[in-house]
Amino acid sequence: ASGVPPKDVAKNLGVSIPTLYRWVPASTHA
């Protein structure tokens, strides 16, 4: 998902933006 806007990622996954930002920081700081 690198280089892809978070909104596009959320749209592609079918999840909400808040849900997206809930696990994105966790995966990036893992």
C-alpha distance matrix in Angstrom:
0.0 3.8 6.3 5.5 8.3 8.6 11.2 9.5 7.1 10.5 12.3 10.5 10.9 14.3 14.4 15.9 14.7 16.9 15.7 12.0 13.3 15.5 13.2 10.4 13.3 14.6 11.7 11.4 15.2 15.9
3.8 0.0 3.8 5.4 8.4 9.6 12.7 11.4 9.8 13.2 15.1 13.7 14.4 17.6 17.4 18.5 16.5 18.6 17.9 14.1 14.5 17.0 14.8 11.5 13.5 15.3 12.4 10.9 14.6 15.8
6.3 3.8 0.0 3.8 6.6 9.1 11.7 10.4 10.1 13.5 14.9 14.1 15.6 18.4 18.4 18.9 16.7 19.2 19.2 15.4 15.7 18.7 17.1 13.7 15.5 17.9 15.5 13.6 17.1 18.9
5.5 5.4 3.8 0.0 3.8 6.3 8.3 6.6 6.6 10.1 11.1 10.5 12.3 14.8 15.1 15.7 13.8 16.7 16.6 13.0 13.9 17.0 15.8 12.7 15.2 17.5 15.4 14.3 18.0 19.6
8.3 8.4 6.6 3.8 0.0 3.8 5.4 5.3 6.4 8.8 10.0 10.7 12.4 14.1 13.8 13.6 11.2 14.3 14.9 11.5 12.0 15.6 15.2 12.2 14.5 17.3 16.0 14.9 18.2 20.3
8.6 9.6 9.1 6.3 3.8 0.0 3.8 5.4 4.9 6.1 8.5 9.7 10.4 11.8 10.7 10.2 7.7 10.6 11.1 7.7 8.4 11.9 11.8 9.2 11.8 14.5 13.7 13.1 16.3 18.2
11.2 12.7 11.7 8.3 5.4 3.8 0.0 3.8 5.4 5.1 6.1 8.6 9.9 10.2 9.6 8.8 6.9 10.5 11.4 8.9 10.2 13.6 14.0 12.2 14.9 17.5 16.9 16.7 19.8 21.7
9.5 11.4 10.4 6.6 5.3 5.4 3.8 0.0 3.8 5.4 5.0 6.0 8.5 9.6 10.3 10.8 9.8 13.5 13.5 10.7 12.8 15.8 15.5 13.6 16.7 18.9 17.6 17.6 21.0 22.5
7.1 9.8 10.1 6.6 6.4 4.9 5.4 3.8 0.0 3.8 5.4 5.1 6.1 8.3 8.5 9.8 9.1 12.3 11.4 8.3 10.7 13.3 12.4 10.6 14.1 15.8 14.3 14.7 18.2 19.3
10.5 13.2 13.5 10.1 8.8 6.1 5.1 5.4 3.8 0.0 3.8 5.5 5.1 5.8 5.1 6.1 6.1 9.4 8.5 6.3 9.3 11.6 11.4 10.7 14.1 15.7 15.0 15.9 19.0 20.0
12.3 15.1 14.9 11.1 10.0 8.5 6.1 5.0 5.4 3.8 0.0 3.8 5.5 5.0 6.5 7.8 8.7 12.2 11.6 9.9 13.0 15.2 15.1 14.4 17.9 19.5 18.5 19.4 22.7 23.6
10.5 13.7 14.1 10.5 10.7 9.7 8.6 6.0 5.1 5.5 3.8 0.0 3.8 5.5 7.9 10.4 11.4 14.6 13.2 11.1 14.4 16.3 15.4 14.6 18.3 19.5 17.9 19.0 22.4 22.9
10.9 14.4 15.6 12.3 12.4 10.4 9.9 8.5 6.1 5.1 5.5 3.8 0.0 3.8 5.5 8.8 10.4 12.9 10.7 9.0 12.7 13.8 12.7 12.7 16.5 17.1 15.7 17.5 20.7 20.8
14.3 17.6 18.4 14.8 14.1 11.8 10.2 9.6 8.3 5.8 5.0 5.5 3.8 0.0 3.8 6.9 9.6 12.0 10.2 9.7 13.4 14.4 14.2 14.7 18.3 19.0 18.2 20.1 23.0 23.3
14.4 17.4 18.4 15.1 13.8 10.7 9.6 10.3 8.5 5.1 6.5 7.9 5.5 3.8 0.0 3.8 6.6 8.5 6.5 6.6 10.2 10.9 11.2 12.1 15.4 16.2 16.1 18.0 20.5 21.0
15.9 18.5 18.9 15.7 13.6 10.2 8.8 10.8 9.8 6.1 7.8 10.4 8.8 6.9 3.8 0.0 3.8 5.6 5.2 6.2 8.8 9.9 11.4 12.2 14.9 16.2 16.8 18.3 20.5 21.6
14.7 16.5 16.7 13.8 11.2 7.7 6.9 9.8 9.1 6.1 8.7 11.4 10.4 9.6 6.6 3.8 0.0 3.8 5.4 4.9 6.2 8.5 10.4 10.3 12.5 14.6 15.3 16.1 18.3 19.9
16.9 18.6 19.2 16.7 14.3 10.6 10.5 13.5 12.3 9.4 12.2 14.6 12.9 12.0 8.5 5.6 3.8 0.0 3.8 5.4 5.2 6.1 9.1 10.0 11.4 13.1 14.8 15.8 17.3 18.8
15.7 17.9 19.2 16.6 14.9 11.1 11.4 13.5 11.4 8.5 11.6 13.2 10.7 10.2 6.5 5.2 5.4 3.8 0.0 3.8 5.5 5.0 6.9 8.8 10.9 11.7 12.9 14.8 16.4 17.2
12.0 14.1 15.4 13.0 11.5 7.7 8.9 10.7 8.3 6.3 9.9 11.1 9.0 9.7 6.6 6.2 4.9 5.4 3.8 0.0 3.8 5.3 5.8 6.0 9.0 10.3 10.7 12.1 14.4 15.5
13.3 14.5 15.7 13.9 12.0 8.4 10.2 12.8 10.7 9.3 13.0 14.4 12.7 13.4 10.2 8.8 6.2 5.2 5.5 3.8 0.0 3.8 5.5 5.1 6.4 8.7 10.0 10.6 12.3 14.1
15.5 17.0 18.7 17.0 15.6 11.9 13.6 15.8 13.3 11.6 15.2 16.3 13.8 14.4 10.9 9.9 8.5 6.1 5.0 5.3 3.8 0.0 3.8 5.9 6.7 7.3 9.5 11.1 12.0 13.1
13.2 14.8 17.1 15.8 15.2 11.8 14.0 15.5 12.4 11.4 15.1 15.4 12.7 14.2 11.2 11.4 10.4 9.1 6.9 5.8 5.5 3.8 0.0 3.8 5.6 5.0 6.2 8.6 10.0 10.4
10.4 11.5 13.7 12.7 12.2 9.2 12.2 13.6 10.6 10.7 14.4 14.6 12.7 14.7 12.1 12.2 10.3 10.0 8.8 6.0 5.1 5.9 3.8 0.0 3.8 5.4 5.2 6.1 8.5 9.8
13.3 13.5 15.5 15.2 14.5 11.8 14.9 16.7 14.1 14.1 17.9 18.3 16.5 18.3 15.4 14.9 12.5 11.4 10.9 9.0 6.4 6.7 5.6 3.8 0.0 3.8 5.5 5.1 5.9 8.2
14.6 15.3 17.9 17.5 17.3 14.5 17.5 18.9 15.8 15.7 19.5 19.5 17.1 19.0 16.2 16.2 14.6 13.1 11.7 10.3 8.7 7.3 5.0 5.4 3.8 0.0 3.8 5.6 5.4 5.8
11.7 12.4 15.5 15.4 16.0 13.7 16.9 17.6 14.3 15.0 18.5 17.9 15.7 18.2 16.1 16.8 15.3 14.8 12.9 10.7 10.0 9.5 6.2 5.2 5.5 3.8 0.0 3.8 5.6 5.1
11.4 10.9 13.6 14.3 14.9 13.1 16.7 17.6 14.7 15.9 19.4 19.0 17.5 20.1 18.0 18.3 16.1 15.8 14.8 12.1 10.6 11.1 8.6 6.1 5.1 5.6 3.8 0.0 3.8 5.6
15.2 14.6 17.1 18.0 18.2 16.3 19.8 21.0 18.2 19.0 22.7 22.4 20.7 23.0 20.5 20.5 18.3 17.3 16.4 14.4 12.3 12.0 10.0 8.5 5.9 5.4 5.6 3.8 0.0 3.8
15.9 15.8 18.9 19.6 20.3 18.2 21.7 22.5 19.3 20.0 23.6 22.9 20.8 23.3 21.0 21.6 19.9 18.8 17.2 15.5 14.1 13.1 10.4 9.8 8.2 5.8 5.1 5.6 3.8 0.0
